[in-house]
Amino acid sequence: MAFQVEILPVKKHFQTEEKESLLHAALRAGLNVNHGCTNGACGDCKARLVEGELSQIRHHDFILTEAEKNAGDILMCCHSALSNLKLEASLATDGSDIPLQDITTRIRRIEHVDDNTLRLYLRTPRGNTLRFMAGQHAILKLDNKLQRELPIASCPCDGLNLEFHLHRDSSDVFTNAIFDCAKKSMPIQISAPCNGITLVENDPSPILFIAWGIGFAPVQSLIENCLSLEFQQQMVFHWVVHEHENHYADGYCRSTDDAIDNFHYNPIKTKTAAEAISRMLKWHNNLEQWRSYIFAPPAIIDSVVEILCEKGLPKEKIQSDPLVA
């Protein structure tokens, strides 16, 4: 049986299934409620029951005071709904709302999608999952002191399993170390979240995602977040790669296009940025009502922003993240 939960004072809503933890249901719905361990040890997901009935589904080691219990305080990770609910809870609406976290992860899997691109899957300890917002970055640190800031490609709904995309660069020591030396279970220290750009959730404007190369990584996280939040506005994704490269997640993008009526995917292979921009513009006559998120090298971002503004897109509704393609 499903129940409706309202988060106060922001009046956000999500649906939860019987015996599903309130925290899991909120994260699944794209709501970034305050949380940490997800297993009842840290107390970060503490919320206050305003209305409705709950069931405790898991023991928790975090100790609530008698005053907190009497006030209706509960841990969202350890309770499920028995009726429709109203809860007071802390909810992040901006990347700055989330503190920097230092976590030792381990490599769960390495997927070489082509000769020069890989997907790196990391796993955090169960008692120390990562809290972040879609579009944010993490700093990955190796034992030999090498480090690199990368966008997080995975959905914020799962802070236990993290995903990053890397492109081989012969002049870059960090990426060469990952390609040549990284192995399953190897520890990688991460500091996150930091930098990046996040969704403007209260804007109903149609969304234009633009990515060059592995700029797809943060777009994947943002798309997953949009789907969790059940965005109804039109979303268009233009993904540009060089003519000798591949759209390494083409299957994911096409299946999302097929499954979601308001999502549209345009893969572009090109020799030049000018050609790519020209092919994008064939999709759009007027962009006055749109919002855009761009992930590309700095020089390309400048060119794209100029053209989008000429098509009517207000500059204040363009967010960009300068990445290595």
C-alpha positions as CSV (number, residue, x, y, z in Angstrom):
1,M,0.0,0.0,0.0
2,A,1.4,3.4,-0.9
3,F,1.2,6.5,1.3
4,Q,1.8,10.2,0.6
5,V,4.3,12.1,2.7
6,E,4.6,15.9,2.8
7,I,7.9,17.5,3.9
8,L,7.4,20.7,5.9
9,P,8.0,23.6,5.8
10,V,9.0,23.4,2.1
11,K,5.8,21.5,1.2
12,K,7.5,18.9,-1.0
13,H,5.7,15.6,-1.5
14,F,6.8,12.0,-2.1
15,Q,5.2,8.6,-2.2
16,T,6.3,5.7,0.0
17,E,5.5,2.0,0.0
18,E,4.5,0.1,3.0
19,K,7.6,-1.1,5.0
20,E,9.9,1.1,2.9
21,S,12.1,3.5,4.9
22,L,11.0,7.1,4.7
23,L,14.6,8.1,3.8
24,H,14.8,5.6,0.9
25,A,11.5,6.8,-0.5
26,A,12.4,10.5,-0.2
27,L,15.8,9.9,-2.0
28,R,14.1,7.8,-4.6
29,A,11.8,10.7,-5.3
30,G,14.7,13.0,-5.9
31,L,14.4,14.9,-2.5
32,N,17.8,15.6,-0.9
33,V,16.8,15.2,2.7
34,N,19.5,15.4,5.3
35,H,21.1,12.0,5.9
36,G,24.4,10.3,6.5
37,C,24.9,6.6,7.4
38,T,21.4,5.5,6.3
39,N,21.5,2.8,9.0
40,G,20.5,4.5,12.2
41,A,24.0,5.3,13.6
42,C,24.5,9.0,12.8
43,G,21.1,10.7,13.5
44,D,21.5,13.0,10.5
45,C,18.1,12.0,9.0
46,K,16.2,13.0,12.2
47,A,12.8,14.4,11.3
48,R,9.7,15.4,13.4
49,L,6.3,13.7,12.9
50,V,3.6,16.3,12.6
51,E,0.7,14.1,11.5
52,G,0.2,10.4,10.7
53,E,1.2,7.0,11.9
54,L,4.6,5.4,11.7
55,S,6.2,2.0,12.2
56,Q,9.8,1.4,13.3
57,I,11.4,-1.1,10.8
58,R,15.0,-1.1,12.0
59,H,16.8,-0.7,15.3
60,H,19.0,2.4,15.6
61,D,22.1,3.0,17.7
62,F,21.6,6.8,17.7
63,I,20.0,7.8,20.9
64,L,17.1,10.3,20.9
65,T,16.5,12.2,24.2
66,E,13.2,11.8,25.9
67,A,12.4,15.4,25.0
68,E,13.0,14.6,21.3
69,K,10.9,11.5,21.5
70,N,8.1,13.4,23.2
71,A,8.3,16.1,20.5
72,G,7.8,13.4,17.8
73,D,11.4,13.2,16.5
74,I,12.2,10.0,14.6
75,L,15.0,8.7,12.2
76,M,13.7,8.6,8.6
77,C,16.1,5.6,7.8
78,C,14.5,3.5,10.5
79,H,10.8,4.2,10.1
80,S,8.1,3.5,7.5
81,A,4.6,5.0,7.0
82,L,1.4,3.4,8.2
83,S,-0.7,6.3,6.9
84,N,-0.3,9.5,5.0
85,L,2.2,11.7,6.8
86,K,3.4,15.2,7.4
87,L,7.1,15.5,8.6
88,E,9.3,18.4,9.4
89,A,12.7,17.7,7.9
90,S,15.8,19.4,6.6
91,L,16.0,19.5,2.8
92,A,18.9,20.7,0.7
93,T,17.9,23.1,-2.1
94,D,21.3,24.3,-3.1
95,G,24.8,22.6,-3.3
96,S,26.0,24.9,-0.5
97,D,23.5,23.3,1.9
98,I,25.6,20.0,2.0
99,P,28.8,19.8,4.0
100,L,32.1,18.6,2.5
101,Q,32.6,14.9,3.3
102,D,35.8,12.9,3.3
103,I,35.2,9.2,2.7
104,T,37.5,6.3,1.8
105,T,35.8,4.3,-1.0
106,R,36.9,1.2,-2.8
107,I,36.7,0.4,-6.5
108,R,33.7,-1.8,-7.2
109,R,34.1,-2.1,-10.9
110,I,36.0,-0.6,-13.9
111,E,34.2,-0.6,-17.2
112,H,36.3,0.2,-20.3
113,V,33.7,1.5,-22.7
114,D,36.2,2.1,-25.5
115,D,40.0,2.4,-25.8
116,N,40.1,5.9,-24.3
117,T,37.0,6.1,-22.0
118,L,36.1,4.2,-18.8
119,R,33.5,4.2,-16.2
120,L,34.8,4.0,-12.6
121,Y,32.4,2.6,-10.0
122,L,33.2,3.3,-6.4
123,R,31.5,2.0,-3.2
124,T,31.4,3.9,0.1
125,P,31.2,2.1,3.5
126,R,27.6,1.3,4.4
127,G,27.9,3.5,7.5
128,N,29.3,6.5,5.6
129,T,27.5,7.1,2.3
130,L,28.0,10.3,0.3
131,R,25.4,13.0,0.3
132,F,25.5,15.2,-2.8
133,M,23.3,16.9,-5.4
134,A,23.1,16.0,-9.1
135,G,25.7,18.0,-11.1
136,Q,28.2,18.3,-8.2
137,H,31.9,17.2,-8.3
138,A,34.1,15.1,-6.1
139,I,37.9,15.2,-5.6
140,L,39.4,11.7,-6.0
141,K,42.7,11.0,-4.3
142,L,45.0,8.1,-4.9
143,D,47.5,6.6,-2.4
144,N,50.4,8.1,-4.4
145,K,49.0,11.7,-3.7
146,L,47.6,12.0,-7.3
147,Q,44.2,13.6,-7.3
148,R,41.6,14.9,-9.8
149,E,38.3,16.7,-9.5
150,L,35.6,14.9,-11.5
151,P,31.8,15.3,-11.9
152,I,29.7,12.6,-10.1
153,A,27.8,10.7,-12.8
154,S,25.5,8.7,-10.5
155,C,22.2,9.7,-9.0
156,P,22.1,11.3,-5.6
157,C,19.4,8.8,-4.6
158,D,22.3,6.2,-4.0
159,G,25.2,7.6,-2.0
160,L,26.6,4.1,-1.5
161,N,27.4,3.5,-5.2
162,L,29.2,6.3,-7.0
163,E,30.1,6.6,-10.7
164,F,32.7,8.7,-12.5
165,H,33.8,8.9,-16.2
166,L,37.4,9.3,-17.3
167,H,38.9,10.0,-20.7
168,R,42.5,8.9,-21.3
169,D,44.9,11.8,-21.7
170,S,48.6,10.8,-22.4
171,S,49.7,14.0,-20.7
172,D,47.7,13.5,-17.5
173,V,49.3,11.4,-14.8
174,F,46.1,10.8,-12.8
175,T,44.0,9.4,-15.7
176,N,46.9,7.2,-16.8
177,A,47.2,5.8,-13.3
178,I,43.5,4.9,-13.3
179,F,43.7,3.3,-16.8
180,D,46.9,1.4,-16.2
181,C,47.0,0.6,-12.5
182,A,43.5,0.7,-10.9
183,K,42.1,-2.6,-9.7
184,K,39.0,-3.8,-8.0
185,S,38.9,-3.1,-4.2
186,M,41.7,-0.5,-4.5
187,P,41.0,2.3,-2.0
188,I,40.3,5.8,-3.3
189,Q,39.8,8.7,-1.0
190,I,37.1,11.2,-2.0
191,S,36.3,14.7,-0.8
192,A,32.8,15.8,-1.9
193,P,30.6,17.5,-2.9
194,C,32.3,20.5,-4.4
195,N,31.8,22.8,-7.4
196,G,29.7,21.9,-10.4
197,I,26.2,23.2,-11.2
198,T,22.9,21.9,-9.9
199,L,19.3,21.9,-11.0
200,V,17.0,24.9,-10.6
201,E,14.1,22.8,-9.3
202,N,11.5,25.5,-9.0
203,D,11.8,26.6,-12.7
204,P,9.3,25.0,-15.1
205,S,11.2,26.1,-18.2
206,P,12.0,23.5,-20.8
207,I,15.6,22.2,-20.3
208,L,18.4,22.1,-22.8
209,F,21.3,19.9,-21.8
210,I,24.5,20.2,-23.9
211,A,27.6,18.0,-23.4
212,W,30.9,17.5,-25.1
213,G,32.6,14.1,-24.7
214,I,32.6,12.9,-21.0
215,G,30.7,16.0,-20.2
216,F,27.9,13.4,-20.4
217,A,28.8,12.3,-16.8
218,P,27.1,15.2,-14.9
219,V,24.3,15.2,-17.5
220,Q,23.5,11.5,-16.6
221,S,23.2,12.5,-12.9
222,L,21.0,15.5,-13.7
223,I,18.7,13.4,-16.0
224,E,18.3,10.8,-13.3
225,N,17.4,13.5,-10.8
226,C,14.9,15.1,-13.2
227,L,13.2,11.7,-13.7
228,S,13.1,11.1,-9.9
229,L,11.5,14.5,-9.5
230,E,9.1,13.7,-12.3
231,F,9.8,16.9,-14.2
232,Q,7.0,17.5,-16.8
233,Q,8.7,20.1,-19.0
234,Q,10.4,19.2,-22.2
235,M,14.1,18.1,-21.9
236,V,16.4,18.0,-24.9
237,F,19.9,16.6,-24.7
238,H,22.6,17.3,-27.4
239,W,25.6,15.1,-26.9
240,V,28.7,16.0,-29.1
241,V,31.7,13.8,-29.7
242,H,34.6,14.0,-32.2
243,E,34.0,12.1,-35.4
244,H,36.5,9.3,-34.4
245,E,34.8,8.8,-31.0
246,N,31.7,7.1,-29.8
247,H,28.7,8.1,-27.7
248,Y,29.6,5.5,-25.1
249,A,26.2,5.7,-23.3
250,D,24.2,5.8,-26.5
251,G,22.0,2.9,-25.4
252,Y,21.1,4.6,-22.1
253,C,20.2,7.8,-23.9
254,R,18.1,6.1,-26.6
255,S,16.2,4.0,-24.1
256,T,15.5,7.1,-22.0
257,D,14.3,8.9,-25.1
258,D,12.0,5.9,-25.9
259,A,10.6,5.6,-22.4
260,I,10.1,9.2,-21.4
261,D,7.8,11.3,-23.6
262,N,9.2,14.7,-22.7
263,F,12.9,13.7,-23.1
264,H,14.6,13.9,-26.5
265,Y,18.2,12.9,-27.4
266,N,20.3,14.2,-30.2
267,P,23.7,12.5,-30.7
268,I,26.2,14.5,-32.8
269,K,29.5,13.4,-34.3
270,T,31.5,16.2,-35.7
271,K,34.8,17.6,-36.9
272,T,34.4,21.1,-35.4
273,A,32.5,22.9,-32.7
274,A,30.9,25.2,-35.2
275,E,29.4,22.3,-37.1
276,A,28.1,20.8,-33.9
277,I,26.4,24.1,-32.9
278,S,24.9,24.4,-36.3
279,R,23.3,21.0,-36.0
280,M,22.0,21.7,-32.5
281,L,20.3,24.9,-33.7
282,K,18.3,22.9,-36.3
283,W,16.3,21.6,-33.3
284,H,15.4,25.1,-32.0
285,N,13.7,28.1,-33.5
286,N,13.3,30.2,-30.4
287,L,14.8,29.6,-26.9
288,E,13.3,32.5,-25.0
289,Q,11.5,30.3,-22.5
290,W,14.3,27.7,-22.0
291,R,16.9,27.0,-19.4
292,S,20.3,25.5,-20.4
293,Y,23.0,23.4,-18.7
294,I,26.3,23.2,-20.6
295,F,29.2,20.8,-20.0
296,A,32.1,21.4,-22.3
297,P,35.6,22.9,-22.6
298,P,35.7,26.6,-21.8
299,A,36.2,27.9,-25.3
300,I,33.3,25.9,-26.6
301,I,31.1,27.1,-23.8
302,D,31.8,30.7,-24.8
303,S,30.7,29.9,-28.4
304,V,27.6,28.0,-27.4
305,V,26.5,30.7,-24.9
306,E,26.8,33.4,-27.6
307,I,24.7,31.5,-30.1
308,L,22.1,30.5,-27.5
309,C,21.7,34.1,-26.5
310,E,21.2,35.1,-30.2
311,K,18.4,32.5,-30.3
312,G,16.7,34.3,-27.4
313,L,17.8,32.3,-24.4
314,P,18.4,34.7,-21.5
315,K,22.0,34.6,-20.3
316,E,20.9,34.4,-16.7
317,K,19.2,31.1,-17.5
318,I,22.4,29.5,-18.8
319,Q,24.5,27.5,-16.4
320,S,27.9,26.1,-17.5
321,D,30.5,23.7,-16.2
322,P,33.9,23.9,-18.0
323,L,35.1,20.4,-18.3
324,V,37.8,18.5,-20.3
325,A,35.9,16.8,-23.1
